[in-house]
Amino acid sequence: MNDLDLEIAAPADFSFAATVFSHGWRRLAPFEYDDEAGVLYRAERLPIAGPAVMRMSPGGPGSVRVQVTTARSLEDADAGVVSRAVVRCLGLDRDLTGFYEAIAGEPRRKWMIDHRAGRMLASPTLWEDLVKTLATTNISWSGTMAACGRLTLLGPEIDGRRCFPTPSEISAMEVEELAEATRLGYRVPCLRALASAIHSGDLDPECWKDPALDTDEIARQILALKGFGPYAAANVLKLLGRHERLAIDSSVRERFRILINDGVKPSDSDIERCYEPFGRWRGLVMWLDVMKPHLLPNLEKAGQTT
């Protein structure tokens, strides 16, 4: 095995723990999080060295440490792919200044600033984020985790871990074969259609990372995909750092009822009105509000300071 150890610069307001625990992606293969060691693992394909295992953890002041293990020698091009993948996964290129300004002076949300919350754990590619979003629709969380585990078995292996399959690998499979391998039910034709569109070049979700692109245009393209409704579109936008839309589902409604609305069942319009004052950050404020009972204890356990 060959090893590479990198230190990647992180913004002053970056928190490794707050990003890793931001939502459930850390529990979906090929991500794997070691709670005791505070290390985030994933298998990733590199252009020259091939499959590699990445171990991400807090580095020195203002940095993230990344240890990479491969079966073949690593080249400069591989190191560049690793760096870009880590920046994308941990949101190291996100500017949250406006977010912290939007919630300044609000005692209920002071913890978000104190714990440097706001970055969302994402996959290196929009393809993977789209697939995982599809795998969360109308299914239990345990079902989502199992489906992502089965999907990852379709990718190449290294040191007991597997990389996420590519669009070309998925599009090459027949629907029946893919259904048997993933057990994603009615989502299988949606998954294969998505893979085929990306593989053929008809769809390029990576272009959505362009900050100059209008959010409504990205939403339009996502909603045009088979199997993607408003909740799924808002979730993908959230992973792009675009929080203008609210990702409201039954879980969010229930948490909002208990945590924000004094036990009164809200309408979606009620939730929208509550977060309208936060402008383009409203979706992020809502998400952190409803995730606080889960997120804050994990940050305190991880030893985050205020």
Secondary structure, DSSP 8 states (H G I E B T S, - for coil): -EEEEEEEE--TT--HHHHHTSSGGGGSTT-EEETTTTEEEEEEEETTTEEEEEEEEE-STTEEEEEEEESS---HHHHHHHHHHHHHHHTTT---HHHHHHHTT-GGGHHHHHTT-------SSHHHHHHHHHTTTTS-HHHHHHHHHHHHTTS-EETTEE----HHHHHTS-HHHHHHHH--TTHHHHHHHHHHHHHHTS--GGGGG-TTS-HHHHHHHHHTSTT--HHHHHHHHHHTT--SS----HHHHHHHHHHTSTT----HHHHHHHHGGGGGGHHHHHHHHHHHHHHHHHHHHTT---
